[in-house]
Amino acid sequence: MSSPLQPLLHRHSVPTAQLGEPAPDEATLRALLEAAIRVPDHGKLVPFRLILLRGTDKLRFGERLAALAEARDPALPDSKREKERRRYTYAPLVIVVVARLDLGSKVPEIEQKLSAGCVAYNLLLGAGQLGLGAQWLTGWAAYDDEVAAMLGLSRHEHVVGFVHLGTPQLDVPDRDRPALDDLLSTWQS
């Protein structure tokens, strides 16, 4: 008998280079996105939104990021230059998870960002349950003002991550995980 915790115990990221077609169809994608936005949300602020990157627009976005990286660092090693060029060519769909902060709210910024982070994590969990693969990445682009402008983000919005989504092209072995006993303690007065 399988454990109800199976989805959590077997969750792992699929590296973007191992993600390919097909992407989820529209009905499956919509169901995944609707499930992903069911997250803890102190104050019902809905401090997140999603941007889909796909098709030729996704490729153009990746080309613009690569050009930006090269312009900023003309001495970029060839291996990093190639990595930047190929970053958005693998997964057929990339979902940009954006934290949309209400700076006038009594809800602390960290809680709003964590809520958006839960959306990204739900995308990973949901993708796995649907037989898809996903990887949540940030990198320099998630923290860059020019990239934020390219995505049309406002001053109070920040990229939480780029969730690359597709069909795993290879079986991905699990990585070593931390031992619970190394992380667990009990507070006592």
C-alpha positions in Angstrom: 0.0 0.0 0.0 1.4 3.4 -0.9 1.8 6.2 1.6 -0.3 9.3 1.3 3.0 11.1 1.6 4.3 9.5 -1.6 4.2 12.7 -3.7 6.3 14.5 -1.1 8.7 11.6 -0.5 9.4 11.1 -4.2 9.4 14.7 -5.4 12.5 15.8 -7.3 13.4 18.4 -9.8 14.1 17.4 -13.4 17.0 19.4 -14.9 15.9 21.8 -17.6 18.2 20.1 -20.2 16.2 16.9 -19.6 12.8 18.5 -20.2 11.2 18.4 -23.6 7.9 18.1 -25.5 5.1 17.7 -24.9 4.1 20.5 -22.7 0.8 19.9 -20.9 -2.3 20.6 -23.0 -4.3 23.7 -22.2 -6.8 21.9 -20.0 -4.1 20.1 -18.0 -2.1 23.4 -17.7 -5.1 25.3 -16.4 -5.9 22.6 -13.8 -2.2 22.7 -12.7 -2.3 26.4 -12.4 -5.6 26.5 -10.5 -4.2 23.9 -8.1 -0.9 25.8 -7.7 -2.5 29.0 -6.6 -4.2 27.4 -3.6 -1.6 28.5 -1.1 -1.5 30.0 2.4 -2.2 33.7 1.9 -2.3 35.8 5.1 -4.8 38.6 4.6 -6.1 37.2 1.3 -3.8 39.5 -0.6 -3.1 37.2 -3.5 0.5 38.4 -3.5 1.5 36.6 -6.7 0.9 36.3 -10.4 2.1 34.1 -13.2 3.6 34.8 -16.6 3.7 32.1 -19.3 6.7 31.9 -21.6 6.3 29.5 -24.5 6.9 29.0 -28.2 9.0 31.6 -30.1 8.3 34.2 -27.4 10.1 32.0 -24.8 13.0 31.6 -27.2 13.2 35.3 -27.8 13.1 36.0 -24.0 16.0 33.5 -23.6 18.0 35.2 -26.5 17.5 38.6 -24.9 18.7 37.3 -21.5 21.8 35.8 -23.1 22.5 39.0 -24.9 22.2 41.0 -21.7 24.5 38.6 -19.8 27.1 38.8 -22.6 26.9 42.6 -22.8 27.4 42.9 -19.0 30.4 40.5 -19.0 32.3 40.5 -22.4 34.8 38.1 -20.7 32.0 35.6 -20.0 33.6 32.1 -20.4 32.4 30.2 -23.4 30.8 27.5 -21.2 28.7 30.2 -19.4 27.9 31.9 -22.6 26.6 28.7 -24.1 24.6 28.0 -20.9 23.0 31.4 -21.2 22.2 30.9 -24.8 20.5 27.5 -24.3 18.8 28.1 -20.9 15.3 28.7 -22.4 15.5 26.2 -25.3 14.8 22.9 -23.5 11.5 23.0 -21.6 8.5 23.8 -23.8 7.0 26.0 -21.1 8.4 28.3 -18.5 6.2 29.8 -15.8 7.5 33.0 -14.2 6.2 33.1 -10.6 6.0 36.8 -9.5 5.6 38.0 -6.0 3.2 41.0 -6.1 3.8 42.8 -2.8 1.3 45.0 -1.0 3.8 47.3 0.8 1.0 49.1 2.7 -0.4 45.9 4.2 0.0 44.8 7.8 1.2 41.4 6.3 5.0 41.3 6.4 6.8 41.2 3.0 8.4 37.9 3.9 4.9 36.3 4.3 3.8 37.6 1.0 7.0 36.3 -0.7 6.6 32.9 1.0 3.1 32.7 -0.4 4.4 33.3 -3.9 7.1 30.7 -3.2 4.4 28.2 -2.3 2.9 28.7 -5.7 6.2 27.8 -7.3 6.5 24.7 -5.1 2.9 23.7 -5.8 3.8 23.8 -9.5 6.6 21.3 -8.9 4.4 19.0 -6.8 1.5 19.2 -9.3 3.8 18.6 -12.3 5.2 15.4 -10.7 1.7 14.2 -10.0 0.7 14.7 -13.6 3.7 12.8 -14.9 5.5 16.0 -16.0 8.9 17.2 -15.0 9.7 20.6 -13.6 12.6 22.6 -12.2 12.4 25.9 -10.2 15.3 28.2 -11.1 16.2 31.7 -10.2 19.7 32.8 -11.2 20.8 36.3 -11.9 17.7 37.1 -14.1 15.3 36.7 -11.1 17.0 39.6 -9.4 17.7 41.9 -12.3 15.9 45.2 -12.8 16.3 45.1 -16.7 14.8 41.6 -16.7 11.9 42.8 -14.5 11.3 45.6 -16.9 11.4 43.2 -19.8 8.7 41.1 -18.1 6.6 44.2 -17.4 6.9 44.0 -13.6 6.0 47.0 -11.5 8.1 48.4 -8.7 6.4 46.2 -6.1 6.8 43.0 -8.0 9.7 40.5 -7.9 10.5 37.3 -9.7 10.3 34.4 -7.3 11.4 31.9 -9.9 11.3 30.5 -13.4 9.6 27.1 -13.3 10.6 25.2 -16.4 8.0 22.6 -17.2 7.8 19.7 -19.7 8.1 16.0 -20.2 11.2 14.3 -18.7 13.3 12.9 -21.5 15.3 10.6 -19.1 14.8 9.0 -15.7 16.4 11.3 -13.2 17.9 9.7 -10.2 17.1 11.2 -6.8 19.8 13.2 -5.0 21.1 12.6 -1.5 18.7 14.1 1.0 19.4 15.5 4.5 18.8 13.3 7.5 15.9 14.4 9.6 17.7 13.9 12.8 20.4 16.4 11.7 17.7 19.1 11.4 15.3 18.3 14.2 15.3 19.6 17.7 12.7 20.1 20.5 12.6 23.4 22.3 12.3 23.1 26.0 11.8 25.8 28.6 
